[in-house]
Amino acid sequence: MAAQGPRVPAGADYSRPAPARIYDYMLRGDNHFQTDILAAERILSAVPEIRDCAWSNRGFHQRAAKWIAERGVRQFIDIGSGLPTVGNTHEVVQKVSPGARVVYVDNDPMVAEQGGQLLAEDRSTRVICADLREPDSILEHPEVTGLIDFREPVGLLLTAVMMFVSDDSEPWAKVARYVDALAPGSYLALSHLTDDYKPPVTAERFRAVFDGATERLYFRSRAGITRFFDGLELVPPYPGAAPAICYTGVWGAEDPVLADSDGARWLYCGVARKP
């Protein structure tokens, strides 16, 4: 069943596509299976620009992490981190702040295995397998508390992951729980798929791919995504802009006009400071 040959760790369900592995395929990685390829190709047939969307999200993630590190934050929690690829969070922030500490969190066992192998000798990073819908299991995890000092500011990264949490699971309350645990001066970076201004049939074909995946997909509006930042101070996405969320290609871009692509317009994002 494995198309690209990655080893199947205990607990991994490769009979169904998984978000982390679909994302890996979109980024041209090699840690995915035939089920993930088929799902990704179904998405690409409905939304040809979605590979650009994946790269746009990756770019936002890296620019936001770097920007937060430049504000003096030296510890990060990357939830829904996905499989290791080029420009991982620890590589980005440690260029700004050598020794910066990073905990990666994902509920896909492949992420824990691949990340654990990659970072086995790195004392400044940890990888845990946990579900973001259970905040206390992450915030109180010994690997997290052993590396992250919650008395000091933290960079919380939730890029392209809250869209897999249903309204019934109270996604806004979950994010608030994480933010409540952070010290003043911490930052939240978050991105999320939207179907605002999208053809309904196209959006539904995109969403339906995940009905048979390990996680279901939920689009949200600009207002619904802005709500994740309640109580925080949104930062301007680029010089001269008002503090607000925007499309992923635009945030932190050198030229926001050139960076505003069709693929990027599937994702809203923002960075905000905890006062």
Secondary structure, DSSP 8 states (H G I E B T S, - for coil): --SS-----TT---SS--HHHHHHHHTT-S---HHHHHHHHHHHHH-TTHHHHHHHHHHHHHHHHHHHHHTT--EEEEET--S--TT-HHHHHHHHSTT-EEEEEES-HHHHHHHHHHTTT-TTEEEEE--TT-HHHHHT-HHHHTT--TTS--EEEEES-GGGS-GGG-HHHHHHHHHHTS-TT-EEEEEEE--TTS-HHHHHHHHHGGGGSSS------HHHHHGGGTTSEE--SSTT--SS-EETTTTT-SSHHHH--TTGGGEEEEEEE--
